[in-house]
Amino acid sequence: MQIFLLTALTMTAFAANSVLARAALLTTAIDPASYTLIRLVSGAATLAVIALMGSNRAAPRGGSWLSAAALFGYAAAFSFAYVNLPSGTGALVLFACVQITMIGWGLWRGDRPGAAEWFGLVAAFAAFVWLVSPGIAAPDIRSSALMALAGICWGVYSLRGRSAADPLQETAGNFLRAAPMALGLSALALSQFSMPLDGAALALMSGAITSGLGYALWYRALQGLTSVQGALVQLSVPAIAAAGGIAFLAEPLTLRFALCSAVILGGIALAILSKARRA
């Protein structure tokens, strides 16, 4: 029961990242670069405190600049994408591209999927193409491309973190390294600088609570989940994000999004389960 509650709380936190970003960039005047900066700095501070309070009571000492660059790429593209993307659509594109990146890396490394895996991957990719293809209900293509980039960056970050001996320390170190990158982005976007109190508060919540604390809870939950379970439960995030967008931001639920969500997430789930059975 404890693992279930931790997992449910973590998935809600991950989905809240999408809702908070969309709320900040839709309803306040904060610019995406400033949102990214506050999120990464507050996330770094929160993770550093958690690391100091942990069993080792040590300052963050893990991570790498390459992983930090992938983390920064995810956070920056994520913020700029949510200027025009609904919460649920953004989360769907993000998590689909995360899984596609990780599965694609396995293919590149020589993994040979079975028929069921191929069917799931092809179905998911076809639904993804339909989701972003031109039409009345299609999401903004530029924002969708940015969110796809965010998903690829997060997939790379996840792949690099698979062998981490202490994921919390590694994540804290990567957040600390990514913070000055976000500061550089803010300097480049200085002409668009805008940091109202309400937007900064939402960014702070995203960084300190749903990112920093959320990742700490996720690593605790993963101790009671298999790798397959960990991959599958993340597929719930787009649905939770869509529900949050409908409830708090009055975002519409279109038939196109509902159908694409079912096929994309179902296809990825089929691929993950088929691979686990084959292994």
Sequence and secondary structure as in RCSB ss.txt:
>XXXX:A:sequence
MQIFLLTALTMTAFAANSVLARAALLTTAIDPASYTLIRLVSGAATLAVIALMGSNRAAPRGGSWLSAAALFGYA
AAFSFAYVNLPSGTGALVLFACVQITMIGWGLWRGDRPGAAEWFGLVAAFAAFVWLVSPGIAAPDIRSSALMALA
GICWGVYSLRGRSAADPLQETAGNFLRAAPMALGLSALALSQFSMPLDGAALALMSGAITSGLGYALWYRALQGL
TSVQGALVQLSVPAIAAAGGIAFLAEPLTLRFALCSAVILGGIALAILSKARRA
>XXXX:A:secstr
 HHHHHHHHHHHHHHHHHHHHHHHHHHS   HHHHHHHHHHHHHHHHHHHHHHSSS        HHHHHHHHHHH
HHHHHHTTTS HHHHHHHHHHHHHHHHHHHHHHTT    HHHHHHHHHHHHHHHHHHSSSTT   HHHHHHHHHH
HHHHHHHHHHTTT SSHHHHHHHHHHHHHHHHHHHHHHTGGG    HHHHHHHHHIIIIIIIIHHHHHHHHHTTS
 HHHHHHHGGGHHHHHHHHHHHHH     HHHHHHHHHHHHHHHHHHHHHHHH 
